[in-house]
Amino acid sequence: MFDHIMCATDLSPRSDEALRVAVHMAARYDSHLTVLNVHEEFMDKGEMIMLRVSVQQMQEKFREIALAAKEQMHELVTAVGVDDLQVEYKLHEGKPGETIISAAHEISHLAGGTKAILIIMGTNGRHSLAEMLLGSVAEHIVRHSPFPVLVIPQKID
């Protein structure tokens, strides 16, 4: 059905259900799975210098954050309990909505534009009616993505 599934996660408990769905779908359809986490709090060197922050210390901190995020993504996927899954873990920086779509384009481009890609993400809702139903990032993705998007609501116990 889909050659490639990309699950965008913010690593919060509200996105865990979307990741579980993505893992099960990838296993069922023998799809490659990319788990993507986007951080927008990273600063460039100019911002660090302007704030009089040690560039070297901040870069080391960002590296630690990246390693911890990749480890957390791996643990979440492993916890679902699906074997023989092709998984790639990516950490990008930028505005989540734009970066998620850009990452999907990158996957498509690397495959020569021939792969069927599905974006899966969770939501919890925020401010406006549309955001309350989808969430601001999910709403942006649904409106602007040329790829199909499956939005999974937060699991309520």
C-alpha positions in Angstrom: 0.0 0.0 0.0 2.7 2.5 1.1 6.3 1.9 0.4 7.4 4.4 3.1 5.7 5.6 6.2 7.0 8.6 8.1 5.9 9.2 11.6 6.4 12.6 13.0 6.7 12.6 16.8 7.4 15.2 19.4 8.2 12.4 21.8 5.4 13.4 24.2 2.9 10.8 25.5 0.2 12.3 23.3 2.1 11.2 20.2 2.8 7.6 21.4 -0.5 6.3 19.8 0.5 7.7 16.4 3.9 5.9 16.6 2.2 2.6 17.6 -0.1 2.9 14.6 2.8 3.8 12.3 4.8 0.7 13.5 1.9 -1.6 13.0 1.1 -0.2 9.5 4.7 -0.5 8.5 4.9 -4.1 9.6 1.6 -5.0 8.0 2.4 -3.4 4.6 6.2 -4.2 4.7 6.9 -0.5 4.5 10.1 1.3 5.4 9.5 3.4 8.5 11.1 6.8 9.3 10.5 8.2 12.7 11.1 12.0 12.7 11.5 14.3 15.6 11.8 18.1 14.9 13.3 20.5 17.4 12.8 24.2 16.8 14.6 25.5 19.9 18.1 25.1 18.4 20.0 28.3 17.9 22.4 29.2 15.2 25.9 30.4 16.0 24.9 34.1 15.5 22.1 33.8 18.0 24.5 32.1 20.5 27.1 34.8 20.2 24.5 37.5 20.5 23.2 35.9 23.7 26.8 35.4 24.9 26.4 31.7 25.1 29.4 29.4 24.6 28.9 28.0 21.0 30.9 24.9 21.9 28.9 24.2 25.1 25.6 24.7 23.3 26.6 22.5 20.4 27.5 19.8 22.9 24.2 20.2 24.6 22.3 19.9 21.2 24.3 16.8 20.4 23.2 15.3 23.8 19.6 16.2 23.1 19.8 14.6 19.6 21.3 11.4 21.0 18.7 11.2 23.8 15.9 11.8 21.3 17.1 9.1 18.9 17.4 6.7 21.8 13.9 7.5 23.0 12.5 7.0 19.5 14.2 3.6 19.3 12.8 2.6 22.7 9.3 3.6 21.7 9.4 1.6 18.5 10.9 -1.4 20.3 8.2 -1.3 23.0 5.5 -1.9 20.4 7.0 -5.3 19.9 7.1 -5.7 16.1 10.0 -7.6 14.7 11.7 -7.3 11.3 10.9 -3.7 10.7 13.1 -1.4 8.6 13.3 1.8 10.7 15.3 5.0 10.3 15.4 7.6 13.0 15.8 11.2 12.1 16.2 14.4 14.1 15.8 17.7 12.3 15.7 21.3 13.4 13.3 24.0 12.2 9.6 24.8 12.3 7.8 21.4 12.6 5.1 21.9 10.0 7.5 23.0 7.2 10.3 20.5 8.3 8.0 17.5 8.3 6.8 18.2 4.7 10.3 18.9 3.7 11.5 15.6 5.1 8.7 13.7 3.2 9.8 15.5 0.0 13.4 14.4 0.7 12.3 10.7 1.1 10.4 10.9 -2.1 13.3 12.6 -4.0 15.8 10.0 -2.8 13.4 7.3 -4.1 13.2 9.0 -7.5 9.7 10.2 -6.7 8.4 6.7 -7.2 7.6 5.7 -3.6 4.1 6.0 -2.1 4.6 7.9 1.2 2.3 8.2 4.1 2.8 10.8 6.9 1.4 9.7 10.3 1.2 12.0 13.2 -0.6 12.6 16.5 -2.5 15.6 17.7 -4.1 17.0 20.8 -5.6 20.3 19.7 -4.8 23.8 20.8 -6.4 27.2 20.1 -8.8 27.7 17.1 -11.5 25.3 16.1 -9.3 23.7 13.5 -6.4 23.5 15.9 -8.7 22.0 18.6 -9.7 19.3 16.2 -6.2 18.6 14.7 -3.5 20.7 16.4 -1.6 23.5 14.9 1.2 21.4 13.4 -1.1 18.7 12.2 -3.4 21.2 10.7 -0.5 22.8 8.8 0.6 19.4 7.5 -3.0 18.4 6.4 -3.4 21.7 4.5 0.0 21.8 2.8 1.3 18.3 2.3 1.1 16.8 -1.2 1.4 13.4 0.5 -1.5 11.5 2.3 -1.6 12.3 6.0 -3.1 10.1 8.8 -3.8 12.0 12.0 -4.2 9.9 15.1 -5.9 11.6 18.1 -4.4 11.3 21.5 -5.4 8.0 23.2 -7.7 8.8 26.2 -7.7 6.2 28.9 
